[in-house]
């Protein structure tokens, strides 16, 4: 068992309206993070994870997940699955918990200008 306290997280602010707290665990097959978004992430284009799948739980708030061909609303307590290589963007004011498998590595997360 491993417990990671919030004070031990790595805080990242990839855009002015996005704050991520990465929870590092000693298991290479999975990782987790909380994210607060106020606006759009990424600000332009779409994000894509080239290796990991993501399972997202919306803790509070609401918004939209946007793909090149669709925009879908979500709200508190919804769960969203994002497969690897899917293009997406977040829009709204909300907080979420994300689980990635295998473990998240920033090198596999890209932002496109599409």
ABEGO torsion letter per residue (X at the ends): XBBBBAAABBBBBABAABBBBBBBBABAABBBBBBBBBEBOBABEBBBBAABBBBBBBABEBEBBBBAABBBBBBBGBBBBBBBGBBBBBBEBBBBBBBBOBBBBAAABBBBAX
